[in-house]
């Protein structure tokens, strides 16, 4: 019988979040952080004029997906994220399927999230400060039209 999570098995532990990979165009890209894997259903509130209750009826509406943010260290001569961002122009975007996978302790894919029709919508370089003791980080934000999860 499969472990349904109601009882903690002695040999099964929750997955750690620091081991993951991102595939974009079948190329594996390395990032420091991935955030924004989220989906929600908007709520439609309705009340008819002849309703006997003094409350709205709530119904599920359109699904909404948040933008996904990818962060990585900035390396000399590396303009890969800028090239991806440059593919997006006014009303024209190179839409891609991007797969973000969480890895288990053996580096095998444990869970994957697939972004449908994703494109780069924002790029940011970290602040430059003469008194800081930090690495330079660039951030790429992706808009997409769907988020699907697959258990491996």
N, C-alpha and C positions, 0 to 999 in steps of 0.2 A: 504494500500500500504506500502511496506517495505521501511525503511529509506535507501536511497542509498548514504547518506553521503554528498550530495550536499548542503543540508540545515541543520544547527545544530538544532536538536530537543531539546526542553526544558527539557525533562526527560531522554535523552540518553547522556552519556558521554563516552569519550575514556577509554579503560581499563588501569588500573595501572599495572606496570610491577613488583612490588615487591611481588605479591601473586601468587605463582606457586607451582606445585608439579611434581615429577619425579617418574614414575613407571618402575621398572626393575624387570622382573620375577614376576609380580603381587605383588611385595613388594614396598611400598611407601618409597622412600628415601628422606631425607631432605638435601637440598643444600642451600648455601648462594648466589650462582651466577651460571647462565647458560649462556654461550656465544657460538657463532659460528653457530647459526641456519641459514645457508645460502645455496643457490643453484645458479648455473650459467650454462649457455649454452656456450660452447666454440664456437668461431667463426672460420669458415673455409674461407680463402680468396683464390679466384681462378680467373685467367684471362687466357682466351684462346689466342693463338698466333694471331688469325685472328680478334680479338676484335677491333671494330671501336672506342671504348672509351678507354681512357688511365687511367682506374681505375679498381680495382679488383671488382669482384662480391663477396658479403658476404653471406654465407649460415650458418644456424645453424648446429652445430656439436654435439659432445658428451656432455651430462650433467655432471657436476662436483659438488660434495658436499664437503663443508669444514668440518673439524673435529669439534666436539662439545666439549667444555670444561666445566666441572662441578667443582665447588669449594665449600668446606665446612670446618667448624672448625674441628680441630683435638682434639679428646677426649681420655682420658686415657683408654687403653684397646680396643679401637675401631680400628680394622684392616679390616673392611668391604671392603674399596676401594682396599686395598692391596690384599685381596682375589679375588676380581673381576679382578684385573690386573694379578694375578697369573694364571688365566685361559687361558691366551694367551701365547703360546710357539711357537717355530719356525714352521711356516706354519700350525699351529693348533690354532684355536681360538673358544671359545664358543660364537657364534654369537647369539645375542638376539634382540628382538624388544623392543625398549625403547620409552615410551610415555612421552612427556613433555607437561604439561597442564598449561595454564594461567587461573587463577581464577577470577571471578567477585567479586563484593562487598558482595555477599551472600555466598562466598566460593564455588560456583558452577562452573563447568568447562565451560569456555567461548570459548576457542580455544585450539586445541591440535596439536602437531607436533609429527609425528611418525618417528623414525629412524629405517630403515630396516637393518638387518644383522649387528648390531653394535657390536664392540668389543673394549676393552681397549687397547690403543696403547702407552700411556705414563702416568706416575704418578710422581708427584712432591710434595715435602714438602717445606713449606715456609722457608726462611732463618732464622737461629737462631741467635739472637743478644742480648747481655747482656744489652744494653742500650735502647732497644725498648719497647714500651708500646702498643703492639698489640697482638692479638690472633694468635696462630699457625694455618695455613690453609694448607690443602692438596688439590691438584688439580689432577683430572683424565681427560685425553683426550680420546675421543672416535672417532674411524674411523667408517664410515658406508657407505652403498651403496644406500641410498635413503632417501629422506625427503618428507613426505606427510603432508598436513595440512587438518584438519577437523574442521569445525565450528559446534558447539554443538547446 
